[in-house]
């Protein structure tokens, strides 16, 4: 697999920087809620990818 697949694009790096700056102004409770939401979204994304692969006869 191409190692560049594991790297962020320039746009993603910019978005990550914005997220880092936003985190500086969050309370502990807001950070926990954001982490929980992000974890849920990653799980949903995994499910979408898994279902798409099942539907695609490889």
Residue pairs with C-beta under 8 A, 6 or more apart in sequence:
8 16
23 31
23 34
26 34
